[in-house]
Amino acid sequence: MWDFIKNMIPWYVYAIGIAVIGGTLWVFFGPTLLVIWRILPNWTKYVIGLLLAVGLAIVFGRNRGFRDAKEMQKRLDERAVGVRQETHDEVQKLDVRAVDKRLDKWMRD
């Protein structure tokens, strides 16, 4: 259930949330974080940057995949409506015996 909810949230909501929370935390912990950031070795900074980049790629990929799935489902629904209408029209043109013969393959005796 949480995946469905998470997939419904657009990427910019995540960005705004991170900005608001990050800004609030920066006000309170900014001076301390600057000191810690200066003490950290460079490889740790690279790892933190890599983790942030991977996180952003995951968020963008999820939203793109969800959007593509919705578009594909829309196309499939449109096709299904067309096929259903064609079948309905075809059955309406048949006489009673031909309809019975056609529906016999779907009946279980």
C-alpha positions as CSV (number, residue, x, y, z in Angstrom):
1,M,0.0,0.0,0.0
2,W,2.8,2.4,0.8
3,D,4.4,1.8,-2.6
4,F,1.1,2.9,-4.3
5,I,1.0,6.1,-2.1
6,K,4.7,6.8,-2.7
7,N,4.2,6.4,-6.5
8,M,1.3,8.8,-6.5
9,I,3.4,11.6,-5.1
10,P,5.1,13.8,-7.8
11,W,8.8,14.4,-7.6
12,Y,8.4,18.1,-6.9
13,V,6.6,17.3,-3.6
14,Y,9.6,15.4,-2.5
15,A,11.9,18.3,-3.5
16,I,9.7,20.9,-1.6
17,G,9.6,18.6,1.4
18,I,13.4,18.2,1.4
19,A,13.9,21.9,1.0
20,V,11.5,22.8,3.9
21,I,12.9,20.2,6.2
22,G,16.5,20.9,5.2
23,G,16.0,24.6,5.6
24,T,14.5,24.1,9.1
25,L,17.3,21.8,10.1
26,W,19.9,24.2,8.6
27,V,18.7,27.1,10.8
28,F,19.2,25.0,14.0
29,F,22.1,22.8,13.1
30,G,23.9,24.8,10.3
31,P,26.9,26.0,12.2
32,T,27.5,22.5,13.7
33,L,27.1,20.9,10.3
34,L,29.6,23.2,8.7
35,V,32.2,22.3,11.2
36,I,31.5,18.6,10.8
37,W,31.6,19.0,7.0
38,R,35.0,20.6,7.1
39,I,36.4,17.8,9.3
40,L,35.0,14.9,7.1
41,P,37.5,13.3,4.7
42,N,36.9,13.9,1.0
43,W,35.9,10.2,0.3
44,T,33.0,10.6,2.8
45,K,31.8,13.7,1.0
46,Y,31.8,11.8,-2.3
47,V,29.9,8.9,-0.8
48,I,27.3,11.3,0.6
49,G,27.0,13.0,-2.9
50,L,26.7,9.6,-4.6
51,L,23.9,8.5,-2.2
52,L,22.0,11.7,-2.8
53,A,22.4,11.3,-6.6
54,V,21.1,7.7,-6.4
55,G,18.2,8.7,-4.3
56,L,17.2,11.4,-6.8
57,A,17.5,8.9,-9.7
58,I,15.3,6.5,-7.9
59,V,12.6,9.1,-7.3
60,F,12.7,10.4,-10.9
61,G,12.7,6.8,-12.2
62,R,9.7,5.8,-10.1
63,N,7.6,8.7,-11.3
64,R,8.6,8.2,-15.0
65,G,7.8,4.5,-14.8
66,F,4.4,5.3,-13.1
67,R,3.6,7.8,-15.8
68,D,4.5,5.4,-18.6
69,A,2.4,2.7,-17.0
70,K,-0.6,5.0,-16.9
71,E,-0.2,6.0,-20.5
72,M,0.1,2.3,-21.6
73,Q,-3.0,1.4,-19.6
74,K,-4.9,4.3,-21.2
75,R,-3.9,3.0,-24.7
76,L,-4.9,-0.5,-23.7
77,D,-8.3,0.7,-22.4
78,E,-8.9,2.6,-25.7
79,R,-8.1,-0.5,-27.7
80,A,-10.4,-2.6,-25.5
81,V,-13.2,-0.2,-26.0
82,G,-12.7,-0.4,-29.8
83,V,-12.5,-4.2,-29.9
84,R,-15.6,-4.4,-27.7
85,Q,-17.5,-2.0,-30.1
86,E,-16.4,-4.0,-33.1
87,T,-17.5,-7.3,-31.5
88,H,-20.8,-5.8,-30.5
89,D,-21.5,-4.5,-34.0
90,E,-20.5,-7.8,-35.6
91,V,-22.8,-9.8,-33.3
92,Q,-25.7,-7.4,-34.0
93,K,-25.3,-8.1,-37.7
94,L,-25.5,-11.9,-37.3
95,D,-28.7,-13.8,-37.3
96,V,-29.8,-15.8,-34.3
97,R,-28.4,-19.2,-35.4
98,A,-25.0,-17.7,-36.1
99,V,-24.9,-16.0,-32.7
100,D,-25.7,-19.3,-31.0
101,K,-23.0,-21.0,-33.0
102,R,-20.5,-18.3,-32.1
103,L,-21.4,-18.3,-28.4
104,D,-21.2,-22.2,-28.2
105,K,-17.4,-22.0,-27.9
106,W,-17.9,-20.1,-24.6
107,M,-20.5,-22.4,-23.1
108,R,-19.6,-25.2,-20.9
109,D,-21.8,-28.3,-21.1
